[in-house]
């Protein structure tokens, strides 16, 4: 992978994690680990993970706007990675 593609992939992986932490911090009064366990028990963890991927959308369009196509491709690649995780959470685990 080229340097800018890997940078976009890393940004695409970190952005939903930050969005999830913000969600837990503002809307839940639980610890992050307790929130993950609770969402897993009520079978809503895949929903929250997929909603946290919305945070990649402005980054994707920002990189497209500044013609950083490899970084925007890296963000899309990270979203495919998250898609596999969501499918595993939803149907297998």
N, C-alpha and C positions, 0 to 999 in steps of 0.2 A: 504494500500500500504506500502511496505517496504520503509525504508529510502533511499536506493540507487535508487529504482524505482521512488520515488517522486523527487529525486534530478535530475535524468535524464529527467523526465517530465518537471521540471522547466527550465532546461538548454535548452530543446527542444522548449519551449515556448519563451524564451528570445532571443535565437540566431537569428531567423528570424526578430524579431523586430529591433535588432541591425543592421542586414543586410539592412533592409528597411531604417533606419536612415542614414546609410552610402550612400545608393543609392540617397536619397534625398539631402544629403549634397554635394555629388560630382557632380551629374548630373543635378540637378534642382536648380534654384536660388529662390525658393519659400520656404515658411514656411512649416513645416510638415503637419499642418492641411490644409493649402491651397492645398498642393499636394494631400492629400487624397481626398479632395472635387473635385479637377480637375480630378483625375483618376476615381472617381466614376461617374462623369458627362460623361466622354468619354467611360465608361464601360470597363476600363482596370484595375480596382483595383484588381479583382480576378487574373489577369495575374501576376501582380507585387507581390502579396502575395504568389502565388505559386512559382514564381522565387526566392523569398527570402528564401524559404524552402531549397534551395540548400545548404545554410549555415549549415544545420544540417547533411549533408552527411559526411564531414570530421570528425565531432564530433562522429557520429555513428561508423565509422570505427576505430577511435582512441580508443573508449571504447571497441570495439571488440578486437582490437589488445592487449590491456592490460587486457583482460578477465574480464571486468566489464559488465557482461551480463545484469544485472538488470538495469543499467543505460542506456545501449543501448536499452533495451526494453522500458524504459521510453521515450526515444527520439522518438521511433516508435509510441508510444501511443500519444505523443504530435502531431505527424504528422497526425494521424487519427483525432485528434481534429481540426487541421487546415483544414483537408479535408472537414469536416462538414461546417466550416466557408466559405471555398471557394465555396462549392456547394450552400450555402445560398446566397453568393454574386453574383454568376453567374446566378442562376435561379429564386430565390425567391425575393430578394431585388432589 
